[in-house]
Amino acid sequence: MYTGTHPNNLEFLVKKEFILLYTNSNLLELFHNRFIQSLKDNHFNIYKDNDNKLYIQPKKTKIYLPELPKYGKLEIEKIIDSIYMIT
């Protein structure tokens, strides 16, 4: 982790940290789990239907929670060679 840099190194370091963020942790799963925990913290009951899909039911209508998206085929390491990452 860098604490400071010269402006001419900034673009490379931002790309490098972006790659590390998305390769060293399962950020989407962490975000998804935190979302569900936030609902529980706010006193929503979370239920599962017959297909194991999660939902809340604040009144009479079921509101289904989004499922964790599947990862695509992006090779995130190639971002380091991109021309446009930040402007």
ABEGO torsion letter per residue (X at the ends): XBABBBAAAAAAAAAAAAAAAAAABBAAAAAAAAAAAAAAAAGBBBBBBAAGBBBBBABABBBBBBBBBBBBABBAAAAAABABABX
